[in-house]
């Protein structure tokens, strides 16, 4: 599949690149995408939630009233969960939410997500670019030239570029990553995917392994 390469102003450069059918034109495996996105979101959880149970509450251990003759239920400790300030019954404990997913499945998920973007005509290839200084206005003009200023966009660079990254940081609907940081969740979460030429080469070489 051939795709026209655009410049920073959104105009065709007269060149075209071949998108590998092994990466951008496979039959999408939606279950692989689901598993990879599920793993990514699970890994965002810290798992540090904790509530004190009755054994961890600070308080007296004396029996707070006599066993019989009070007309109310028996009670042995002020730390009981039925009292205000007592421990919590079956409260949350620290937990590791990480999940395992083999490399082949993750690779299949990324290729499936890229193929979906290609099929939906939501993928754009631009020549490598940079800014002289970090300016949000320059980045907004770049998005406007591609017609995606009002869409959730993912811009993938071949190598880290501080000026481009800082220029995009104030924009909530736009994310800039390098090819090595690309993952399935970021691809499917974006409405428009913008790849630089160097990023495209890196992605294809990595996913063809």
C-alpha positions, 0 to 999 in steps of 0.5 A: 500500500502506497501513502503520500508523504506530507510536509509540515504544512500538510502539502504533498511532497511528491514522494510516496512510501510503501506501508508493509502489508505485514504490519498495516494490512493484516486481518485485525485480531480484536481479542489480541487488542483487548488483551494488550489494552487490558494489560496496559491499563492494569499496569497503570494501577499502583495497587497501594490501596489499604484499609486497617482491619480490627487487628491494626486499629489502635485502641483498648483491648478491654471488654467494653461492657459486661456480657449479659444483662445489658439488653443489647448485643454482647461486645468484646472490643472497641475495635470491632467493625460494628463500632465507629472507629473500628476496623474495616471488614475485608478491607482492600489490601496492597495488590500487584495488578500486573499481567503477563502477555507474551511478546508475539501476542503484543506484537500481533495486537500492535499490528492489528491496531495499526491495520485498523487505523490504515483501514479507517484512513486515519493514518498520515505519514509526514516527513521528519520535522522539528521546531526552532523553539518550543511553541504551542502555536507552531504545533497547533498550526501543524495539526491544523494543516493536517485537519486534525486540530479538533481530534484526538491525535497521536504523533509518532517521532523516530527519535525524541525531539524536546522542542516538539514534545514541549510544544504539544504538552499543553494540548490535552487532545494531542500526544507525542511519543517516539516509535519505541514508546508506541503501544496498542492502547495509545494507537486505539485511543487516538482518532488520528495517527501521524507517523514521521518517516523515520518512525515508520521505518522503525515500527516496520523493522520492529514488528516484522521480527 
